[in-house]
Amino acid sequence: MNEPTGESMSEFSDAIDRIDEAVDQWWEQWRNRPLVDRIFYSASEAADFSLLWHALGVAQAIIEDDPKIAIGLSAALGVESALLNGPIKSIFGRGRPLQPQPRPLNLRQPITSSFPSGHASAAMLAATVLSRRAGGPMWYTLGAVVAASRLHVRIHHASDVVGGLIIGAVFGKIARRLLR
């Protein structure tokens, strides 16, 4: 089996950068529209530190009269965050997208590596766990809005979001099995 060379890895990285740039340019049509900005900036901010997902886990636990829902989701999100923001992001050390002008709305700027998106990972994990009971499409739609918000606000590249969604799906499947 052939080992990847530095040149082939560079070509792969360049291809990913070109895709990210093309997606960002396409997404530009949605930026600087007050209603769209408000939706995506609000989703991004609400999901900081997974607060949105913890709150929804508590709400589902109250509705279902089962505190294990909130406890299990919060534990899964804690493990996901520790792994993603620790060893996983440190492996990649990717820079965040450049923001050419001031953002239309305030937003916290993370200091960790851009790849993978923690918001996207947490969103997919939470959607997977919360959909065990009911409302699967609703949870995944909300997760998709949160994940896309990171591209909209230029805190992540498209490939960061895709990577986060994949990792979150894996963590979500594991969490669902453990939380039966």
N, C-alpha and C positions, 0 to 999 in steps of 0.2 A: 504494500500500500504506500502510495506517495504522500509524503508530508507536505502540508501547504507551505509555500515559500513566502518570504516577505513580500515579493512582488505580487503574488496572487492574492494575498491578504489585502494589500494596498488597492488592487483593482476592485476587490469586493467592497472595501470601505468607500472607494470613490463612487461605485455604483449605488450604494446605499445613500450617500450624500446627494447624488443626482436625483434619486427618487424623492428624498426628503425635500429637496428644493422645489421639485415639480409640484408636490402635494401642497407645500407652503404657498407657492404662487397661485395654485388653483383656489386654495382656501381664502386668499386675499379678498375675493369678492364678498365674503361674509363679514369681514372685519369693518370696524368703524360704522356699523349700523347700530344705532342706540338700543333697539330691542334685542337684537342678536348678541351684542356685547353684554348687555345686562344679564341675559340668560346664562351665557357661558362663563362670565366672570363670577356670577353668583354661585353657579355649580362648582366651579373650581375652588372658590373660597369656602363654601359649605363643606366640601370634602377634605379640606386641610386637616391633617392629623386623623383622618377617617371619622371625624365627628359626625358627619351626615349618616354614615353607616352604623355607628354606635347608637345614635338616636333612633334610627329605624329599627335596629335590633331590639331596643327597649320597647318601642311602640308595638312591634309584633309580639314580644313577650307578654305585654299587658293584654293585648287583644286575645291572644291564645291562652292566657293565664298559665304561662310556662316560662319561668325565669331562666331555665336552661338555654332558651333561644338566645337571649341577650348575653349571657355568660359565655356560651360557646362561640358566638360570633365575635365578641370582643377578644376572647382568647386567640381565636384564629387570626384576627386582624393584628394582634400584638406580635404573634410569631411571624406573620408575613412581613410586618414592618421591620422587625429586628433583622430578619434575614435579607430582605431587599435593601434596606438602607445601610446595612453593614457589609457583609462579605460580597453580596452580589454586585452592588453599585461600585464597590471599591475595585472589583476586577476590571470594570470597563473604564471608569474615569472620564467619561465623555463630557465635553463642554455643552453648555446650553445654547439654544438659538440666540442670535443677536436680535435685540429689540431696537430698530432704527430710530424710533421716536418714542416719546413718553406714552405709556399705556393710557387709554381713555378712563380707566377706573383703577383704583389702587389694588394691589395684590402683593402678597408676600412672595419674595424671591428666594427659592430654596438655595442652599449652598452645596447640596450633594450632587453627585454625578447625574447627568441627564438620562442616561440609560441604565435600566428601564424606568418607565414612568410608574412611580409608586401610586399615584392617583388611579391610573388605569388598572394596575394590579389589584389594589384594594377594591375597586369597583367591581371587577369580575369575580373576585373571591366573595364579596358581600352578596352580589346578585345570585351566585350559585348557592350560597347557604340560605339566603332569605327565600328563594324560590322553592325550597323544599316543601313549604306549606301551601302556598298559593300565589298567584300573581306573577308567575315567571316572566312573561313578556314585559310587564311593568318594571320589574327589577332590572332586567337586562337593558331596557330602554333608558332608564335612569343611569345605569352604569355606562352606557354608550355616550350619553350626554356629558357625564363627568370626564370620561376618557378623552372625548373630542375637545372638551374645554381646554385641555392642556396644550393642544395644538393651536386652538383659537387664540389663546393669550400669549402664545410664543414662549412658553416655558419648557416645552418639549418638541422634539422633532417627531414626525410621523412614525418613524421606526422605533422611537422610544415608547410611543403609545402602543404600537403593535406588540413589541416585546413585553410590555407590562400586561397587556391583555392575555398573552399566552401564559406568562408566569402565573397570573391571577387565576386563570382557568385551571392550571395544574394544582395550585394551592387550594382552590375551591373544591375540586374533586376530592382531594385528600381530606379536607375539613369536613365535607359532607359525609364521607365514610366514617370518620372518627366521631362525628356528632349524632349518629343514629340513635 
